[in-house]
Structures are given as structure tokens and as C-alpha cells.
Amino acid sequence: MAASPDAPRAQIQLTWVRPAGAWLAVVLVSPGVAWWVAHVAHLPLRPGTGLGVLWSLLGSPLLEELVYRAGAQRPANAYLRAARPGWTERRAGLWANALATACFVLVHAPAHGVTALGWAVPAWVLGELFRQTGRVWPCVGLHAWFNASLWWASS
């Protein structure tokens, strides 16, 4: 008996539901996390006005995601897949995300000191989004949303 033409479509829908639900949860939880970051961890985002706001909401997310996802995580993943042929795509992707996250924290450490370790969690989440989608733009959007949430929570 031949497979139903609906079978592949049903599988695609089911594989999309879980990741979409997880990312929707991240989007919905982000303002609460931003409030905690601003008021409990005392790491507010106060970009001022004009160019500072534009940079915080658009420039920084775009630049950082291009650098850390397309410029660090993607090449690290490719290198790990070539250097470790026995590794699965998932394992190489997780290690590449860890390396990109570590780079992000180290770059922010001179300005933020030990509190830069707190940025490891959002960096990891953005790296996981990149690992699952292979695209930078969702990371830019989520990063911008978090920055907007943090800016709102800081005011």
C-alpha cells in the first residue's frame, strides 16, 4: 500500500510545533527575564535617546548576531564536523554554540566584569535558535526583542 500524500505533511507540522512553541515561550518570558536582569541583577539598559536607542534596538543585535552566529558559530560548527567525523550534527552544533557563547562573554568581560557571565544565558539561547534554524535573522529579531524588553524594564 502506497504512503498517503498527507503523511509527510503531518510529520512536517508535528516537527514544527515543538520548536515554535518553545520559541514562543522564550518571547513571552523575555520581558520577565529582562525585569529580573534590570532590577535584581542590576544590569539595566539605558541607551539614552536617538542613536543610542537605534543602536541598542537594531545595530547591536544585527552586528552581534552576524559576528557570533555567522562569523563564529557557523565556522566552528563546520570545523568540528570536519575534525570530528564521528560527531553528530547536534553535538557539533552544541559545542559550536558553547564556543560562540564563551567568545561573547569574553568580549563583554572588560566592560562588565564578572557580570558578563550573566549574558551567557541569552547568548546560549540565541545560539540554540541559530543551531535549530541555521538562520541569523530570527536571532537578530529575538535579540532586538530582548533588548527592547530590557530597555522597557530599565525605565
N, C-alpha and C positions, 0 to 999 in steps of 0.2 A: 504494500500500500504506500503510495507516494505521500510525502510530507505535505501538510496543509500550507498554503501560502501565508496563512496567518501566524504560523509558528515562529518564524524569525522575528516578525514584528512584535509579537508578545514578549519575546525574550529581550528585544531592544528596550521596550518600555519598562520591563522589570529591572534591567540593569541601570536604567536612568533614574528610577525612583529613589533608590537609596542614596546615591551621591547628591542628588538635587535636594533631598530632604535634609541631609547633613549640612549642605552649604546654606540652605535657608535658615537653619538653626544658628549657624555662625553669624549670619547677617542680623538675625533678630537678637542674639545675645550681645553683639558688639557694643551697643550703647551702654549696657550694664557693665561690661568689662571696662569700657572707656571711663565710666564714672568711677569705678574702683581704682583704675590707674591714676586718675586725676586727684581723687580725694583721699584714698587710703595709701597708695604708693607715693603720692606727692610728685607725680610726673605729668603736670598739666601741659597742654599745647596752647600757647598764646602767641599766635603768629602776628599779632598787631592788625594792621589793615592793609589794603591794597595788594602790593606784590607779595607780602608775607603770607596772606591768605591764599593767593593764587598758587604760590609755591607749595604750601602745606597741603592743599587740596588736589592739585594737579601735577605740578612739577616734580615734587619729591616722590610721589607714588610712581609716576612714569619712569623717572630716572632710576630709582632704586630697583624696581621690578625688572627693568631692562638689564641692569648691571648684575643683580643677584640671581635672577631666573635664567634669562637668555645668555648672560655673559659668564656665569659661574656654575649654576646648577645643571644646565643642559650639557656643557662640555664635560663637567665632572661625571655626569651620568654616562656619556659616550665613552669616556676614558675607562671608567670602571667596568662597563660592559665588555670592552675590548681586552682590558688587563685581567679580568676575572671571568673567563668564559663560562664557568660553572654557576655564576650568579644569575639569579632570575632578574627580570626587568624590575620587579618590585624591590628586591634587595638593593640593587644598584641605585635605584631611584631614592630609596630611603637614606642611603649613605651620601648620595649627592646632595640631598636636602640638608642633611646634617652638616656637610661641609659649607654649603652656602649660608646656612644659619650661623655657623661659627664665624664666617667672614663678616656677616652683617653685625654681629655683636662686637667683634674685634674692631671694626671700623668706627663703631659708635662709642667704644670704651673711652677714648681720650676726652671726648666732650661730656660723657655722662658717668664716667667711673664705673663702679660696681653695679650701679642701677641699670647699666646697659644689658645686664643679664636678663632683665625683665622683658626686653624686646625679643628674646629668643622665642617666646611662645607665639607672638603674632608672626614672626619670621618663619617659624616652623609651619604654622597654619597656611601661610601664603605659599610656601614651598610645597606643601601637600596638595594644595589646589593646582599648582603648576604640574606636579607629578601626575595627577589624575587627568588633567585636561591637555597638557602639552602646550598650553597657550598662555601668553603673557597678559593679554587684555583682561581676563577675569581677575587676575592678581592685582592689576592696576586698579580696577574697579573696587575690589574688596579693600585694598589698601587705602584708597581715597575715602571710602565709606568709614573705615575705622578712624582715619584722621579727622573726618568731619564729626564723627561721634565724640572723639576726644576733645575737639575744639569746643563743641557744644557743652560737654560735661565740665570743661575747664572754665566756662564763663559764669 
